[in-house]
C-alpha cells in the first residue's frame, strides 16, 4: 500500500511498518499501526471554499461563512464598501 506525504514523497507503508519495532510484534499491532498512520494523514475538512461548497455539508459551511462575515462587520473589524465600477465582485 502506498502512502503519500505532503504531495512531495510517496513511500511504501509496509516498508515503514518493517522499520517500526512496535509493528513487528503481531498482525494486530501492524493493523493498528496502519490505521494510526492513515488516520493522522486524513483531514476531513475542506481546504478551499470550492471544496466546502461542494461537500455534503454545504449549507453548514455557507452558514459559517455568513456568520463570520457578519461578525467581522458587527465587531467593526471589517466594513462593507461599495464596489468600484471598474472592478469585479468576489463571489463565494
N, C-alpha and C positions, 0 to 999 in steps of 0.2 A: 504494500500500500504506500503510495506517495503522499507526502505532506508538504504543502507549500508554505513557506515562511516569508512574510513581508514582501511578496512579489519579486524577490530577488534570488532566492535559493530554493531549490527543490531537493529534498532528501528522502531517502527510503526510511520510513518509520520503523521497519523491522531492524535496520542497522542501528537506529537509535536505541531500540529496546535491548539489543545484544550488548550495547555498551553501558547499559544501566544495570548495576548489580542487583537492585530490587526486582527487576523484571525477570531475572534468571531463576527465581525461586520456584514458581509453578505457573501453570496456564492461567489460573485466575488472576494472579498478580500481573501477568502480561496483558490480560484483557483490561484490567482496571487502569494500567499504565497507558494503554492506547486511548481509552475513554478519557482519561485525565488530560492527555496530550491534545486530543481533539477538542475537548471542552474549553481548554484555555485559549485556543486559537479561534473559536467560533464566537462572533459577536452578532447577536440578532438585530441590533439597532441599525437603522439605515444610515449610510454615510453621507447621503446627499438629499436635498429637498425632493428631487425627482424620485429617488428610491422610496422616500417616505410617502409620497403621494401615489406611488404605485403599489404600496403594500396593502395587506388586508386591514390595516388599522388607519387608513387614510383619514377618516373622519376624526379620529383621536389626534393625529398629528396636525391636522388642519386647525382643530380647536386649540391646540397648544401654541401654534404659530400666532393665531389671533389673540390669544391671551397674553402672550409675550409682547406683541406689538402694542396692545392696549396698556399693558403695564409700563412699557417704556414711555408712552405718551403721558399717562397719569402721573408718573414719577418725575416728569419733566427732564428725562434723560434723552429724549428724542422729541422732535417736533415734526408735525406733518406740514409739508410745504407744497405750494402749487408747482406743477410740472412746468419747466421752461418749454416754450413752444417748439424749440428745435431739438428736443430730447425725447427718447423713448422711455416708457414706463417699465420698471422691473416688475414682472409678474411672478406670483407664486401661488 
